[in-house]
Amino acid sequence: MTCEHLKNATEPDPQAPQGAGCPECVEDGYQDWVHVRLCLTCGYVACCDSSPRRHMSRHYEETGHPVMRSYEPGEHWKWCFADEILGA
């Protein structure tokens, strides 16, 4: 099962290097994010919903950018917020 958002998702240049953590958390003095995600619309890098501040979900709520992917080494899955569908 997939959706148009996942089918049309591109791979933008990330706004932060892989392994650098969640830039917003770092800026605010936190290092307690769990995993990091990449917005496939704009390249925004942020922490996941298992993290205390859930910056990627907030990014979706503020921008409507529908698809993000894991930004963890070795992980290649995507998530569509709009349709709540996991993709590869």
Residue pairs with C-beta under 8 A, 6 or more apart in sequence:
1 85
2 85
2 87
3 80
3 82
3 83
3 85
3 87
5 66
5 67
5 80
5 82
5 83
6 67
6 78
6 80
6 83
6 85
6 87
9 40
9 41
9 67
9 69
9 78
9 87
10 40
10 41
11 40
12 38
12 39
12 40
12 41
12 42
12 43
13 43
14 38
14 43
14 45
14 71
15 23
15 42
15 43
15 44
15 45
16 23
16 45
18 36
18 71
18 73
19 73
20 26
20 45
21 31
21 33
21 36
21 47
22 30
22 33
22 36
22 45
22 46
22 47
22 51
22 53
22 55
23 45
23 46
24 46
24 47
24 53
24 55
25 31
25 32
25 33
25 47
25 51
25 53
25 55
30 52
30 53
32 51
32 52
33 47
33 48
33 51
33 52
33 53
34 47
34 48
34 50
34 51
35 47
35 48
35 50
35 51
35 70
35 71
35 72
36 45
36 46
36 47
36 48
36 71
36 72
37 45
37 46
37 47
37 48
37 56
37 68
37 69
37 70
37 71
37 79
38 44
38 45
38 68
38 69
38 70
38 71
39 45
39 46
39 56
39 59
39 60
39 63
39 65
39 67
39 68
40 65
40 67
40 68
40 69
40 78
41 63
41 65
41 66
41 67
42 63
42 65
44 56
44 59
44 65
45 71
46 55
46 56
46 58
46 59
47 53
47 54
47 55
47 56
48 54
48 56
49 56
49 57
56 68
57 81
59 65
60 66
60 68
60 81
64 82
66 80
66 81
66 82
66 83
67 78
67 79
67 80
67 81
67 87
68 78
68 79
68 81
69 76
69 77
69 78
69 79
70 76
70 77
70 78
76 88
77 86
77 87
77 88
78 86
78 87
78 88
79 85
79 86
79 87
80 86
80 87
